[in-house]
Amino acid sequence: MFESLSEKLESAFKQIKGEGRITELNIAATVKDIRRALVDADVNYKIAKEFTDKVRETALGQKVLTAVSPGQLMVKIVKDELVELMGGTESAFNTKGNPAVILIAGLQGSGKTTFSGKLANFLKSKKGLSPLLVAADIYRPAAIDQLKVLGGQIGIDVYSEPENKDAVAIATNAIKEARSKNKNVVIIDTAGRLAVDEAMMTEVANIKSAVSPNEILFVVDSMTGQDAVNTAKAFNDRLDFSGVVLTKLDGDTRGGAALSIKYTVSKPIKFVSSGEKMDTLDVFYPERMAQRILGMGDITTLVEKAQAQFDEVQAKKLEKKIRKNQFDFEDFKQQLDQIKKMGNIKDLLGMIPGVGKAVKDIDISDDSFKGIEALINSMTPQERSNPDLISASRKARIAKGAGKDLTELNAFLKQFEQMKEMMKMMNKMPMGRMGLGRR
């Protein structure tokens, strides 16, 4: 995400990288390029100018320490200002109530219904809550069916009244249903339109008055950039929502909505969403996003994703096997399965500092591991647990069973042996330094 902005900011910092100190003269070109990069990212010019004025003022007011170059200092100043522009800190999400009520609003096509499912899944799997999804979009025929399909995928009940054309009544009836079934959070998916109109605003405002929601989330398609920000302002003037959700972030290479929306409506971004899978929803952390924009990676999120998938008991067993040099293909396959559950492979690599830039032009599909899995699946249980058994005749059978060339199998076996050699070196390290099984 935000590849274009990241590249242009990096280019701007080159202006000052070789300088010995920060001066009015050498900072002018850098600030100008930063402002141009923000405007190109679809950030409003007024916001971009105010942002770069702050950067310039801060930079000129700071002494450059001998251990820090002017280039490094500028990156830090811009990062800090980006964090502030996007809200400063993570915003709290209120789920206290009997039940808590979350009202979802936004334009048609912004991803409201998909987000409703993702939020229900997030609250169930990460917060231990029991959500009820409510189909209150009475205009789009497929909306109820879509929500039911999503609910079925994640094991969450969906309340609907297909014959009822009163969205307010559906919402209030759903809350009664939630109380009777001990559901502690209700997520109401409301109707959208192709553009802001009075009828839509009135209906959502009436639902708000009737159910007194804990949270009103405005869902924005981040790819619409400045248009999304303008729509958010129109909604906020009428609804006074509590937070913003940015969807389709994986398709947004510019970043205008993420950078502008907090400034424009004075409401925090609470969640960001990418892709169609139900587990691709993240709490929005301004600092982590700023780090990713500036190519610093996002190790914190990567570690959190790993901790959510890697079983501690299993990790300790694996550590013992590595200690004894007994790591086999079955162990390797289990590790691949857990990595795949963490999310899009290219996104994960982008969270490692320096790697995101290296892989940006490489097509890394989520199917990247399929060839390796096919080779392992073609092995017998004995061959998986004892790689030394794999003779020339066995190789021919394994490659044929996986639909692969012998050269592909040999390359994989060589890589596996190299990995085991690295693990042997790790054996010499003290137990605490390996880090396996620690959370």
Secondary structure, 3 states (H helix, E strand, C coil): CCHHHHHHHHHHHHHHHCCCCCCHHHHHHHHHHHHHHHHHCCCCHHHHHHHHHHHHHHHHCCCCCCCCCHHHHHHHHHHHHHHHHCCCCCCCCCCCCCCEEEEEEECCCCCHHHHHHHHHHHHHHCCCCCEEEEEECCCCHHHHHHHHHHHHHHCCCEECCCCCCCHHHHHHHHHHHHHHCCCCEEEEEECCCCCCCHHHHHHHHHHHHHHCCCEEEEEEEHHHCHHHHHHHHHHHHHHCCCEEEEECHHHCCCCHHHHHHHHHHCCCEEEEECCCCCCCEEECCHHHHHHHHCCCCCHHHHHHHHHHHCCHHHHHHHHHHHHCCCCCHHHHHHHHHHHHHCCCHHHHHHCCCCHHHHHCCCCCCCCCCHHHHHHHHCCCHHHHHCHHHCCHHHHHHHHHHHCCCHHHHHHHHHHHHHHHHHHHHHHCCCHHHHCCCCC
